Amino acid sequence: MPVLRKPTRRQLLTALTATLSVLVLVVTAGLIRWAGDRSGGAAEARQPENASTAAVSTAGSCNGVPTSAPRELRAMWITSVNNIDWPSRKGLPEAQVKAEYLGWLDLAQKLNHNAVFVHVRPSGDAFWPSEYAPWSDWLTGKRDGVGPGWDPMAWMIAETHARNLEFHAWFNPYRGSQPAAAKGAGADVNQLAPNHPLRAHPEWRVTYPSTNGRFFFNPGIPEARQFVEDSMLEAVRKYDIDGVHFDDFFYPYPEAGEDFPDDAAFATHNRGIADKGDWRRDNVNLLVKEMSERIKQIKPWVKFGISPFGIWRNAGTDPAGSNSRGLQAYDEIYADTRTWVREKWLDYIVPQLYWNIGFDKADYAVMLPWWTTTVAGTGVQLWIGQADYRAGEPGAWTEPDQLSKQMALNRAHPEVTGSVHFSAKQVKSDKLGSVTRYARDFYSTPALPAVMSQLPSTPPAAPSVVSAARDPKTGAVTVTGRAGSGAAATAFALYRVDGDKAVLVATDRATDATDQLWVDTSAPAAPTATYCVTALDRSWNEGDPSAPITTS
């Protein structure tokens, strides 16, 4: 993943020390970048009134009161590179790989998440049987092109959907290998799998940096770009994914004194663009635009989004930039993130705002409004990349509520419709109790993802309900019913009347069974409770509520 951050992402790869009030080495999944930090407490962020309440939607009324469902994307990144999150080691038996993944789904459900972002193409490889890429050795334990004997992608998607979570397939488009120091092939072609495309196409291959580097697909060669797109779109065609997701790895982060060696490609494929930086940005723009168009041609309901480095440009460079003083994605990694949003090539964007409130070079409380202004009026949803991995670091990150303060600020901006947490292992570790705190404050009830108006909309008819029975031992209430006629339901939402509104208490995936079961595990001990059920389509558009039903 991505970030102009302080130590830890690379803590997962290499132990690094951070010193307050000086430049600190920041890394993310093998990339190094420098940023200043400062000691002292973070600026206090007063929690706005009702900050714990997400945007809500109403589908109608239940027993005379309106239904009320929080609408926001809640998720975590599950990264496979270097076995950071999953699988925990290379070459594990199938049963253990599956058990570990189910454990991450258990955690997602516990925290009332509604999506997971799973790293399925870390470095020109694949977690599915692919015609374009070799099997990932982070899964198989070897780079011989031999698969594990089962289809992890198909199984993961089925298990994820069974829990009514979205599955966003996370790809790194142009990476061809991992550094040898990180137990990858490095820049040794003989260490690549026999069927690796960079063996067959050495003309697409770029080594960077020149010492202790890795391979990249050259973004400036049209055939390489087309191949990279085809390799990712294969997953869109073959699998029932909900989203295609990139992070910020297009052109590599710069190494001191060394330029990305693409002079030959620039000379041959410059398309009349005189400046190499503009050409590189255009190469990335073409990838983003073409992927956007091709995904929607194949499956119009599949979401496309990117999690970029959190600074587009600094205001000192460009008046349209943010009040920050850090690495500029536009200039240094050729990612024109603002254009992607303004051109509406994305369905969502997840800027990595991995800095604390009050950080002098990139203050979370300053960067957030810049991004909300950027997405305003575009229809591109803004989800925030949250730095769970930084909890417990020196300075402001020793505050157990730093993440909660940030999420309170998110809630004060209606343009923010979700958060994605980096990464699964840090979410599970819950350093300083920070995850427990923000889960209590912001994720205490289920939520439906926010609707994207640009996606297909076919709200299903109201279900019919026939019974509501309480389990005398657990107190849980099971509502039984059937889907309505007409447009097929992808999922259902269960509402319970609570005073002057009917609140969302559970969501469930639609099944092939005639009878559907919806369970309220948080039902109050009162003698009776009244419920309604709604059906949702693939894009989370919600139909009318069922007739109410009351426990006997």
DRENZA-424388 format. One record per residue (C-alpha): residue number from 1; chain; x, y, z. Coordinates in steps of 0.02 Angstrom, whole numbers. Each point is the difference from the previous one (the first is absolute). Layout:
# residues N
num_chaine_u_v_w
NUM_A_X_Y_Z
...
This chain:
# residues 552
num_chaine_u_v_w
1_A_0_0_0
2_A_47_178_-5
3_A_47_145_109
4_A_102_150_48
5_A_3_-54_172
6_A_109_-27_145
7_A_87_-162_36
8_A_-113_-145_5
9_A_-62_-60_-163
10_A_172_-55_-24
11_A_11_-55_174
12_A_-84_-149_-76
13_A_148_-21_-116
14_A_148_79_88
15_A_21_66_176
16_A_22_187_-5
17_A_23_127_134
18_A_-91_164_5
19_A_65_155_84
20_A_-115_142_43
21_A_33_174_-68
22_A_111_-64_-140
23_A_-24_-79_-169
24_A_-61_-177_21
25_A_3_-143_-119
26_A_-172_-47_-56
27_A_-39_-155_-94
28_A_-145_-92_-69
29_A_8_-176_-69
30_A_179_22_-54
31_A_0_183_-56
32_A_98_133_95
33_A_-44_180_15
34_A_56_142_113
35_A_-111_115_101
36_A_22_114_148
37_A_-86_-35_166
38_A_-12_101_156
39_A_-13_-35_183
40_A_-135_69_109
41_A_-185_-38_14
42_A_-116_4_-149
43_A_-120_143_-16
44_A_-159_-39_91
45_A_-141_-51_-116
46_A_-167_33_82
47_A_-122_-135_-45
48_A_-145_80_-93
49_A_-177_-27_62
50_A_-70_-163_-65
51_A_172_-45_-66
52_A_-30_-182_44
53_A_-146_-8_-121
54_A_37_-38_-182
55_A_-108_63_-142
56_A_-163_-96_2
57_A_-124_-53_-132
58_A_-183_-42_16
59_A_-90_-128_-108
60_A_-174_38_64
61_A_-94_-34_159
62_A_-18_-150_113
63_A_-153_-7_110
64_A_-25_187_-25
65_A_179_58_37
66_A_141_32_-125
67_A_137_-127_-28
68_A_175_64_37
69_A_161_-80_-62
70_A_177_71_13
71_A_77_14_-172
72_A_189_-12_-7
73_A_135_-117_-64
74_A_98_-84_141
75_A_146_-110_-44
76_A_180_-53_26
77_A_140_-42_-118
78_A_59_-181_5
79_A_173_-1_-78
80_A_88_-155_-63
81_A_168_75_-49
82_A_138_-57_117
83_A_-137_-101_88
84_A_-38_156_102
85_A_-181_-48_35
86_A_-48_-155_-99
87_A_55_-135_-24
88_A_110_12_152
89_A_138_-101_-84
90_A_42_-64_-173
91_A_-51_-175_-50
92_A_-128_-34_136
93_A_-121_-144_-23
94_A_-168_43_-76
95_A_-94_-29_163
96_A_108_124_95
97_A_-8_131_-138
98_A_-189_-12_4
99_A_-10_3_189
100_A_105_158_7
101_A_-108_87_-128
102_A_-158_-47_92
103_A_79_76_155
104_A_15_168_-91
105_A_-182_-12_-51
106_A_-45_-36_182
107_A_92_160_50
108_A_-87_100_-137
109_A_-170_-58_60
110_A_43_32_182
111_A_41_181_-44
112_A_-157_21_-107
113_A_102_22_-158
114_A_-88_-26_-166
115_A_148_-28_-117
116_A_176_-69_-12
117_A_141_51_-119
118_A_106_-152_-40
119_A_171_6_-82
120_A_-16_-119_-148
121_A_135_68_-118
122_A_145_66_105
123_A_139_-12_-132
124_A_-50_-59_-172
125_A_-65_-161_78
126_A_-174_-66_39
127_A_-103_-82_135
128_A_-105_-86_-132
129_A_39_-116_-147
130_A_48_131_-128
131_A_44_-5_-184
132_A_101_160_24
133_A_97_-20_162
134_A_87_-133_103
135_A_-67_-59_167
136_A_53_111_144
137_A_141_-76_101
138_A_-68_91_154
139_A_-132_-136_-11
140_A_87_-151_-76
141_A_173_24_76
142_A_89_-24_-164
143_A_24_88_-167
144_A_-20_-149_-115
145_A_-169_43_-76
146_A_-85_-147_86
147_A_-166_40_83
148_A_-64_-55_170
149_A_-131_-118_-71
150_A_-150_110_41
151_A_-67_171_-48
152_A_28_122_144
153_A_-90_144_-87
154_A_-161_-96_-31
155_A_0_-67_177
156_A_39_168_82
157_A_-137_89_-96
158_A_-129_-134_45
159_A_45_8_185
160_A_4_190_1
161_A_-169_15_-84
162_A_-74_-130_114
163_A_30_126_140
164_A_-72_141_-106
165_A_167_88_-15
166_A_61_80_-161
167_A_157_-75_-77
168_A_116_131_-76
169_A_141_-81_-98
170_A_159_100_32
171_A_128_8_-142
172_A_171_78_-21
173_A_1_30_-188
174_A_182_27_-47
175_A_102_-91_130
176_A_87_-150_-75
177_A_96_-66_150
178_A_43_35_181
179_A_177_45_58
180_A_115_-144_40
181_A_20_72_175
182_A_-186_-30_24
183_A_19_-180_-60
184_A_-57_44_-175
185_A_80_-30_-169
186_A_79_172_1
187_A_74_43_-169
188_A_58_-177_-38
189_A_-100_-66_-148
190_A_53_-176_44
191_A_-95_16_164
192_A_-165_37_-88
193_A_-126_-138_-29
194_A_24_-89_-168
195_A_-165_71_-63
196_A_29_177_62
197_A_-42_122_-141
198_A_158_102_29
199_A_100_-153_-52
200_A_-95_-9_-164
201_A_6_189_-26
202_A_168_69_57
203_A_-40_159_-99
204_A_-137_39_129
205_A_120_-22_145
206_A_72_145_100
207_A_117_-20_149
208_A_-10_132_136
209_A_99_48_96
210_A_156_-63_-84
211_A_68_-72_163
212_A_-105_-118_105
213_A_-149_41_-111
214_A_-146_-92_-74
215_A_-87_-22_-167
216_A_-141_109_-63
217_A_-110_-9_-153
218_A_44_157_-98
219_A_-154_114_8
220_A_62_92_-155
221_A_-17_-149_-118
222_A_-179_-15_-65
223_A_10_-189_-19
224_A_58_-18_180
225_A_-142_110_61
226_A_-126_-100_-101
227_A_67_-163_71
228_A_-7_65_178
229_A_-180_56_-26
230_A_-47_-168_-78
231_A_78_-95_145
232_A_-106_93_127
233_A_-159_-1_-104
234_A_15_-189_-8
235_A_-50_0_183
236_A_-149_114_-38
237_A_-61_-118_-135
238_A_28_-162_94
239_A_-52_46_177
240_A_-144_81_93
241_A_104_141_73
242_A_-80_160_63
243_A_144_118_-33
244_A_166_23_-89
245_A_122_90_115
246_A_174_75_-26
247_A_110_83_129
248_A_135_128_-43
249_A_128_-108_-89
250_A_8_58_-182
251_A_169_77_-34
252_A_113_-42_148
253_A_41_123_137
254_A_162_89_-45
255_A_170_-57_60
256_A_129_136_32
257_A_104_39_-154
258_A_-82_-127_-113
259_A_-135_22_-132
260_A_-117_-136_-61
261_A_88_-66_-156
262_A_-132_24_-135
263_A_91_110_-126
264_A_-22_-126_-141
265_A_-186_-17_30
266_A_-18_189_7
267_A_91_20_-165
268_A_-109_-130_-86
269_A_-170_25_81
270_A_-8_182_54
271_A_-161_37_-98
272_A_67_173_-37
273_A_17_46_184
274_A_161_98_23
275_A_21_-8_189
276_A_39_-170_73
277_A_-92_37_162
278_A_-158_45_-96
279_A_21_-158_-103
280_A_17_-109_153
281_A_-157_78_76
282_A_-91_-30_-162
283_A_55_-182_3
284_A_-77_-22_171
285_A_-155_98_-51
286_A_-24_-115_-149
287_A_9_-152_112
288_A_-129_72_120
289_A_-117_61_-137
290_A_9_-160_-100
291_A_-26_-110_152
292_A_-151_104_49
293_A_-78_-19_-172
294_A_41_-184_-21
295_A_-62_-52_172
296_A_-169_81_-33
297_A_-10_-82_-171
298_A_23_-171_80
299_A_-101_21_161
300_A_-80_172_26
301_A_-29_-33_185
302_A_183_-31_44
303_A_74_148_94
304_A_169_72_-47
305_A_104_97_124
306_A_177_49_46
307_A_86_35_166
308_A_130_133_-43
309_A_134_85_102
310_A_-89_135_100
311_A_82_154_-80
312_A_-41_44_-180
313_A_105_159_-2
314_A_51_126_131
315_A_-73_175_-9
316_A_178_67_-8
317_A_15_-84_-169
318_A_-178_18_-63
319_A_-134_116_71
320_A_-126_-141_-24
321_A_102_-113_114
322_A_-15_-32_186
323_A_79_97_142
324_A_135_-130_23
325_A_188_-22_-22
326_A_29_-179_-49
327_A_31_-114_-148
328_A_-113_46_-145
329_A_-82_-146_-90
330_A_-24_105_-158
331_A_183_45_-16
332_A_95_-146_75
333_A_-101_-156_-39
334_A_-98_73_-147
335_A_-171_-34_76
336_A_-119_142_-46
337_A_-129_-52_128
338_A_-101_161_-14
339_A_-27_-29_-185
340_A_-62_-177_30
341_A_-135_71_113
342_A_-46_149_-108
343_A_-14_-110_-155
344_A_-107_-124_99
345_A_106_-148_-51
346_A_-20_-70_175
347_A_-150_-54_102
348_A_94_34_162
349_A_167_65_59
350_A_87_-46_164
351_A_139_126_36
352_A_124_-66_126
353_A_-11_132_135
354_A_126_-86_111
355_A_49_155_99
356_A_-59_57_170
357_A_-106_151_38
358_A_122_144_22
359_A_144_-76_-101
360_A_89_153_-67
361_A_39_-62_-176
362_A_-167_-84_-35
363_A_-132_30_135
364_A_-143_-125_-9
365_A_-121_139_46
366_A_63_101_-149
367_A_18_-140_-128
368_A_-174_-67_29
369_A_-92_159_-56
370_A_112_12_-153
371_A_-60_-172_-54
372_A_-182_36_40
373_A_10_155_-110
374_A_83_-103_-137
375_A_-139_-129_-10
376_A_-145_122_26
377_A_-123_-7_-144
378_A_91_-139_-94
379_A_-97_-152_60
380_A_165_-82_47
381_A_-17_-63_177
382_A_133_45_128
383_A_58_-136_117
384_A_147_35_115
385_A_151_-113_21
386_A_25_-9_189
387_A_171_-36_76
388_A_-41_-132_130
389_A_179_-61_-18
390_A_67_160_78
391_A_-89_-17_167
392_A_129_1_139
393_A_135_91_-98
394_A_86_147_88
395_A_-85_168_7
396_A_-184_24_-34
397_A_-20_-185_-41
398_A_20_-43_184
399_A_-175_72_22
400_A_-121_-148_3
401_A_-134_109_-79
402_A_102_72_-145
403_A_-92_-109_-126
404_A_-166_37_84
405_A_33_186_-14
406_A_37_-21_-184
407_A_-158_-99_-30
408_A_-100_133_93
409_A_68_126_-124
410_A_-52_-116_-142
411_A_-177_-3_66
412_A_-4_190_1
413_A_23_-2_-190
414_A_-147_-77_-94
415_A_112_-29_-152
416_A_88_-138_99
417_A_-98_-160_-25
418_A_118_-129_72
419_A_167_-54_73
420_A_124_-137_-42
421_A_124_-51_135
422_A_181_-51_-30
423_A_24_-139_28
424_A_-88_-155_64
425_A_140_-51_118
426_A_2_172_82
427_A_-189_2_14
428_A_10_-166_90
429_A_142_53_114
430_A_-104_148_64
431_A_150_96_68
432_A_-44_116_145
433_A_-179_-63_-17
434_A_-20_123_-144
435_A_-100_-120_-108
436_A_-114_-46_144
437_A_-28_186_30
438_A_-45_50_-177
439_A_-103_-157_-26
440_A_-102_46_153
441_A_-19_181_-54
442_A_-31_-22_-185
443_A_-34_-182_-47
444_A_-115_-55_140
445_A_-141_-50_-119
446_A_-4_-75_-175
447_A_7_116_-150
448_A_-42_-10_-185
449_A_126_65_-126
450_A_-46_169_-72
451_A_-92_-9_-166
452_A_97_52_-156
453_A_-119_87_-118
454_A_107_-42_-153
455_A_-23_-188_25
456_A_-151_-101_-62
457_A_-155_19_109
458_A_-135_-134_10
459_A_-75_7_176
460_A_-87_-166_36
461_A_-179_-15_58
462_A_-42_-13_183
463_A_25_-173_77
464_A_-143_-89_85
465_A_22_-50_182
466_A_-94_-143_82
467_A_70_-22_175
468_A_109_78_136
469_A_54_-120_135
470_A_112_30_150
471_A_126_-131_56
472_A_-39_-29_184
473_A_183_-35_40
474_A_93_136_-94
475_A_-138_130_-17
476_A_39_19_-186
477_A_-148_27_-115
478_A_-10_-90_-167
479_A_-113_76_-132
480_A_-52_-117_-140
481_A_-62_54_-171
482_A_24_-1_-187
483_A_68_117_-130
484_A_-125_102_-100
485_A_-33_-25_-184
486_A_87_98_-137
487_A_181_57_9
488_A_108_-125_92
489_A_64_47_173
490_A_186_-8_36
491_A_-18_35_186
492_A_-127_39_135
493_A_-7_124_144
494_A_-91_-37_162
495_A_-77_146_95
496_A_-69_2_178
497_A_-119_134_61
498_A_84_100_137
499_A_-100_150_59
500_A_-29_124_-140
501_A_100_-95_-132
502_A_39_-174_-62
503_A_188_-31_16
504_A_110_-114_-103
505_A_47_-152_106
506_A_67_-125_-128
507_A_41_-27_-184
508_A_4_-166_-90
509_A_45_-64_-172
510_A_-141_-70_-104
511_A_9_-189_-21
512_A_-74_-123_-123
513_A_-115_-69_134
514_A_-186_36_-14
515_A_-12_57_180
516_A_119_136_58
517_A_50_18_182
518_A_48_167_80
519_A_67_-1_177
520_A_5_140_128
521_A_132_-50_128
522_A_-18_164_94
523_A_-187_-10_31
524_A_-56_82_162
525_A_-72_-104_140
526_A_-169_84_-18
527_A_-147_-118_-22
528_A_-27_49_-182
529_A_97_80_-142
530_A_-58_57_-171
531_A_100_-27_-160
532_A_2_42_-185
533_A_115_-64_-137
534_A_61_85_-158
535_A_88_-72_-152
536_A_152_79_-84
537_A_74_-16_-173
538_A_182_-26_-45
539_A_35_188_16
540_A_-84_11_172
541_A_-156_87_-66
542_A_-138_-41_123
543_A_-180_-47_-36
544_A_-155_30_106
545_A_-16_-80_172
546_A_-104_-155_28
547_A_-157_5_102
548_A_46_5_186
549_A_1_-156_104
550_A_5_-12_190
551_A_70_-137_109
552_A_-134_-97_89
